Structures are given as C-alpha cells and as structure tokens.
Amino acid sequence: MSRAARRPKRGRDARHRKGSPPAPTAGSIDSAAALSAHSPPQTPEPRRPLLWPLLLLVVIQGVYLGTVGLVVFLSHTPATMLARDALALPGGPATGGSVEIGVQLVREPLPLVGPGVGGVEVEFFSEVPGEPEQSVGSAVTTPDGVAATSVKVPEKAGNYRFLARLPQPESLPLSSNEEAVLLAVVPADHPLLLVPVPEAVSPGLGTSAQPRSLETLWQLASSRAVVYVATTGSEPLSRRRVWLERSAFPPGPVLNLPVTSEARTGRGAEPQAFGEFLKRQDLSSRWDGDLWGVTRSRRNASALAFAGFRVALLGLEASGLEADGRTIFAVSSWEEARKKIEDRP
C-alpha cells in the first residue's frame, strides 16, 4: 500500500470525528448499568397542600364565634326603657275617650345592632298620689321594641303619670326597673309651646341651660302647655327626660322620635323625619289655640312651620322664611322670643 493510501482523509469527515465524543463501548455501558442499579430511586417532589380551604375554615369559625359572643354580650347588656308620652284632648264622647301610651325597649349604646328588643311583656300602672297603683293594661313589645296600651283620657286637664314595668324582671336586664309615662291632657283652645330638646335650651346634656331659657320657659308655661320633642342625636334619648327634671324645667310630655338604626347615624333628626313626625301628631288640626315653637335649628324651624306652628328661631338670621303662610321669626335671646310669642295673638 502506498503512503498516500495510508494517509488519513482530511476534510469534513475528519473534522466530525475530531469534535464528536467517543462512541460508548460495551464496558462503559455495563458500568453505567451497574451504577444505576446501586443508586437510590428518584422520588417525585411532593405537592404543596392548598391553603385556601384552611383559610376559609378559619374565617367561618371566626364568624361563628363572633356571632355567639355578640349574642352572649347582648343577653347581658342592660336595655333602656324609653317612655312614649302622649298628648290628648280632654276625655268625652267627642274625643273618643282613649289614647295610647307606651314605652320602647332599646339598647342605646349599640346603634349597629338594631334599636328594638322584641318579645318582652310590659305592664302599665296608673300613679295617683295617695292611692294604690292600679294596672291599666299590658302589652308585648314588637320587633322594634314598642309596647303600648290604650287608657281612658280624663275629662280634667292636667298631667297624669303612669308607670311601666316588666312583670318578669329576670327576662331582660334593664338600666332602670321602671319608667314613668306622662299623659298631658290639654283643652283644644289652650295655646301650645313646642320645644326641641336639648338644642333649643342647651348645647348638650352635659352643660347647663342657656341663660334665661329656664326662667323664660316657666313664664311661658303659666299660659301655655309646654311640649318637648326629643330629636335623635348623639345623646341617649333616656337622658333627655332625666336632664329636664334635674334642671327643673316646666313639666310637660316628651315626645320621642321613633328610635331606628338610621336615626342613630346622624347628629340630629333629618328635617323630613322630624316634619313627618309632627304631621303624624296632627297638633295643628286638634288644637285651635296659638301654636308656637322655639328652636336654634333652621331645619327644625322649617319642619315646625310646615306642621302649622309659628317659630321663634334663636340666634340665626331667618328673615323671609315662610312656609304654608306661617312665619319664622329671628330672635336673639329667649327673652326676645317670649316677647314675640306673647305679643302675637
């Protein structure tokens, strides 16, 4: 064989052989198989558990425990009994001879839970000085917490007191075991003076009455029947009556706006709600005497005017405000309000 024949071919095949790995031999295959046989088996990576079912279970348990805790808390939270005073004409065949008095059971510190405590029996008693108490009726509170009964209206004008109690006090813890309910009997031709509390007489229940308001109200009460309206607000309604009595204001019925969850969210009653409440009382059609109201709120003044009252608006400019032919007068003080009211026929 010539030298040229023994020389390896150069070119494409030679370059391929130079860069390629050596082909496996029989010995290398047997060694790899033996190594694979003695190595531990490869286990698959475990799957991570899903967390959302566990989180959902925790949330459900939290809601359940929170609900149970709230129910237990409410069952031990004292409720408040709010009087629902009444204003009526003297009894007789012309007036029908009966009127509804009542109370409302509420949990005032918990505005987000709901206002009323339903399903509780309340009994009413007449309170006459020098005479034993006498039951005049009983009722079970509605879901809104209202219990009411009809009583006979006396023929003689004046303020008549009734007491409301629970026949079974252990059925519901109360902040006070009884509540006085006032029935004011006013002749049809007697003038009325309506005063929203506390805004007309004081900045708040924690402060004293406005200068001259107490004295002026007593002067006006000598010729008028004073009727208070407890509008909803930040202070509990039950404190309005206590504050009026402790401050020695003239006696008179306290008409409470119905306590609702919506009413608790604001600082005062909405004008529409206040006006509708006054309209339902139908004061202007039942009493043909001189009707006046005193307030510091422009909104309450408008509501009073639409309900048929002349209004003395304290401390605000109210010139030109008229509603249904009734005029709202701007006054600077209670003394000026008294002069305006007494000078008006």
Secondary structure, DSSP 8 states (H G I E B T S, - for coil): --HHHHS---SHHHHHHHHS-----HHHHHHHHHHHHHS-----------SHHHHHHHHHHHHHHHHHHHHHHHHTS-BEEEEE-EEE---STTT-SEEEEEEEEE-TT-TTT-SB--S-EEEEEEE-TTS--EEEEEEE--TTSEEEEEEE--SS-EEEEEEEE-SSGGGS-BSSSEEEEEEEE--TTS-EEEEEETTTT-S-TTS---TTHHHHHHHHHTTSEEEEEE--SSS-THHHHHHHHHTT-----EEE----HHHHTSSS--HHHHHHHHHHHTHHHH--S-EEEEES-HHHHHHHHHTT-EEEEETS--TT-EETTEEEEEESSHHHHHHHHHH--
